Amino acid sequence: MIPRVRRVAAAALGSALLMLPALTGIAEATSAAAPPSKVYAVPLARTLTDVKRVADYWKPDRLQKTDLSTPATPGTGSGSSTSSSGAAAGPAAPVAAIKKATAAASVEPALPHKGTAAKTMGKVFFRFGDKEYWCSASAIAARNRSVVATAGHCAFDSRTAKPADYWIFVPNPVPNGGAPDGIYVGASISLHEDWSGKGDYDFDYAFVTVHRGFTWVAKDGAYVMQDIGRLQDNVGGLGLELNKKPGTYAVTAFGYPAGQQPDGSHPYDGKKLFQCIAGATRYTVAPGRDLQKGVELQPCDFSPGASGGPWAIGWDDTRRLGSLAGVNSLTWNRDAKGRYDSVSSPYFDTGTGEVYRRAASLSTLSNVT
């Protein structure tokens, strides 16, 4: 059973302490009104050699220390960065746009090949510069059965225009570095151009295509990789819903909160998956972050570490499935008291669908061992 987050008077998630008035009068974002968008592709680990280099970095002894890593927050990335293959990462590259009609289509959630319940949620671990970070994330149903959704700031540092290094997804993690459902190395990040280009929080989301998973197996005094197959086959995948008007649906937000609250307290340690049960959603803005069509969930006292966690519509607690309608992006302290009280997500529109479809169309290595 996932512990429920304590309910408090107001709502906000991310890294900065934002104390803005709750604005609800902005224009409704619809697929017709959404500006034309472009998808940017950023390669991560492309070859088997790249995958093994990333895997070797995250051997069990390092994974056991990930509880000490820093939860990523908006604007965290700093310093120079190299790609997981060790070469300098180039700028994000535009790719062919997906047809709008196709991009706007919803995606049905999927169970894993074995079992009657999914295990889609987990953490991503990565580096910006020489420092390790982590975020929340989820597996999304996709044609290639290999897509993870998270916040843009959990995959790409828009300030330096460089991707994260050594990026992996660990679904259903357990304390002290356990990865019972495998480790999945990032193959490619799909982003909206306005996140990669200018850090616009209307587009603080990323869909990461991942390689087949593996587990570490002890053999002859050492650890060796054992291929366990594709992500969705193993854990299932959330569906995807786009162009949903805030206030017309119930949403449940998930994440692994860990960061400090405004009053200096640490009620969460990042080791457990928490949820904020369907509260009221509304449009919100944050001009300092270029956020013009955000969606706010209140109440929710998530703190840094929950960044990238999914917002699920139609959550079925038995099957552990629902459809993705947003990701935790920013935390808010509306009442300027001791706790964050709401969390916001970028509005998931047709442009989001274009980014997702690109990630879902990519092929990956046929074996990672």
C-alpha positions, 0 to 999 in steps of 0.5 A: 500500500502506498502511503498517502501524503498528508493533506494540508491547506495549499499546494506546490512542487519543484525546487523554488519557493513560489508565493504567487496568487492563484490565477485562474483566468488564463486562456484555456489551452486546447489542441487548436490553440496550441502553437506549432511544436517541434520535437528535439531528440537527444541521444544518450547511450547508443551502442552496447559499449555505451550501455555497459559503460553506464551499467558499470557506473551503477553497479550494486555498490554504487546503487546502495549509496543512491539514498544519499544522492541529491533529489533534483530540483528545477535549475539544478544542473551545473558545470560541464557535461559529457554524454554517457558514452564519454563524448561531448554531447551535442546540441538537441537536434530537431526531428520530423514532426508527428502528424497532429491527429496521431499525436493527439490520440490517447494511449491505453494503459497496459499490464505487464506480461506476467501478473495482474498488477503493474509496477510502473513507478520508480526513480531515475538516477543520473549526473549533471556535471560530477554530481549525482541526482535522482527524480521520480518517473514512470513507465508509459505504454508505447509501441516499442514497450520502452518509454519512461516519462519524467520532468524535463529538468530530470533529463536535460539541463536547459541552462547548459543545453546538455543532457544528463549523464549516466541516466537509468530508470529503476522501477519499484526501487527498494531502499539501499539500492535494490532494483527488483524489476531491473535497471534500464539505461536511457537510449534517447531523450525526446523533448519539446524545443522550448524546454531544450532551448529556453527552459520554458516550464510549460514544457518541463517534461521528457519522454526517455526511450530506454534499452532492455533491462538487466539485473546484476548477478553475482558470478565468480566473485564479480557481478555480471549483467543479465538481460531481462527484456523490455520495460513494459513487458516487465512492469506494464505501462501507464496510458496517456491522456492529452488536452484534458481541461483542468477541473473536469477530471480527478488526478492522483499524483505520485512521487518519492518526495525527499527534499526540505520543506520551507520550515526546514523540516524533512517529513519524507526521506525519498525511500517510499512512494507517496500519493496525493489523492485527487484534489482540485486542479486549475490552471496556474501561471509562474511568469518567472518560469515562463509557465503560462499554462500550468496545471496546479493540484491542491492540496499536496505537500510534495517536496523535491524528489517527487519531480517527474512523478506521474499524474494519473487519471482513472487510477485503479488501485488493484491493477496499479494502472491509470493514464498519464496526464501530467508530471510533477514539475514545480512545488508551491507554497501558496500560504507562505507557511511551513509546508509546500501546499500544492504541485503543478505540471505542464499542461499535456496537449497535442505537442506533448503527444508529438514528443511522446510519439517520437520516443515510442517510435524508436528501436533499441538494442536487441540485447544488452549483455 
